[in-house]
């Protein structure tokens, strides 16, 4: 049985997976643009009662901190990416490329500079690769 997504435990495991990923260390080495929030929109039928977010303090190829918070608090991050649960499941399980999902408006950049995100396409892919290394239990 895996770690339930989204949860504080999954967020901590994501931080650890990011920091264990040498590909991310290299691809994200020049990221000095602040915190990134992944906001999962509310889905009460799946146990996600309100907007929930993972805020990643990414800096120079490492994840200094990862916290689980509510969607409103996550708005303080430098970059805020929102999507419904199913889109996050597709992206974080590696089924859908994160940049393609953003360009197709499946992931919505609500705050932050899109050209900066696009510049770090390889880092985004490595973040997803980190997520795929987590034994995850996605609610049905």
N, C-alpha and C positions, 0 to 999 in steps of 0.2 A: 504494500500500500504506500502510495507516494504522499507528498506534502500537498495539502489543499491549496489551490490557487483561487482567488488571491487571499493571502494571509500574511501575518507578520513573520511566521516561520518560513514561508516561501520567499519573502522579501530578503530575509537574512541569508537563506541558501543562495539566492541570486547574487547577492554581494560576494559571497564566498566563491561562487562559480566564476564571476567576473574577475576576481583577483587571482584565480588559479589559471586564467586563460592568457597564455603568452601572446596569442594573436591580438587580443584586445590591448594588452600592454603596448604593443607596437602600433596598432592602428589608432588607438586613442591617445598616443603620447603627446599630441599637440592640442588636445582638448583642454582649454582653460576658460570655457564659456559658461560655467556655472552648473547649477543643479537641473536635473531633468526629472519631470514627473510623468509617470504613466498612469493616467486616470481611467479606471474601469467604471463605466456607467452602471447605475443601480439596476439590479435584476432580482427583486425580492423572491421570485419563484426559485432562484438558485441560491438563496441565502445571502445575497448581496443587497442589503436593505437600503443603502445609500451609496452615492458615488464614493469609490474607494481608490486610493492612490498609493503607488510606490514612488517615493522620492529618492532618487539616486544622486549622491554627491560625487560626481565623476570629475576627476582632475588628473591630467597628465598620465593617462593610462591605468589608473586605478579607481576603485570605488571606495572612497574614504568612509562613506556611511550610506546605509539604505534604510529608510524608515517607511512604515505603513501609516497612512493617515487618511483623513477624509478628503473628498474632492475640493472642498472650499479651502482648506489649509494648503493643499497642493498648489493652489494658484500663486503662491508666493515664490515658487520655483522660477528659474530663469527661462526654462522651456517647459511647456505643458502640452502633452499629447493625450488626446481623449479618444476613446473608442468604446463600443459596446463589447461586452464580454466575449462574444463569438469571434470578433476580429482579433482581440488580444490572444485568444486561444490559438487561432490560425497562425499568427505571427510568432508567438513565443514557442510554439511547438515546431517551428521551422517550415510549415506548410506554405507560407506566403512571405515573400521578401518584404522587409520593413519599409524600404524606400518606395517600392512599387505600391505598397498599401497606402503610403502617405500621398503619393501622386494621384492615386485613384480615390482619394478622400475617404478611404476605409479607416485610416488613422488620421485624426484631425489635429493639426498643429494649431492650438488655441493661443499660444503665447510663445514668442521666440522668433528668431530670424531663420526663415526657411533656407536661404543660401548657405548658412553656417551648417545646418543639419545635413544638407546635400553634400557639402564638402567632406563630411565624415561618414560616407556610405560604408566604407569598409569597417569602421568602428561599430556602426549600427548592426552590420551583419555579424560581427564578433559578439556583440551583446546578445543577439538571438542565439548564436552558437552556445554561449554560456548558459542561456535559459534551457536549451535542449538537453543539457547535461544534468538537469535536476529531475529526479524521479517525481513527476507531478501528477497530482490527482485533480483533474479538471471536472467540476460538477457537471452532470448531464442536464 
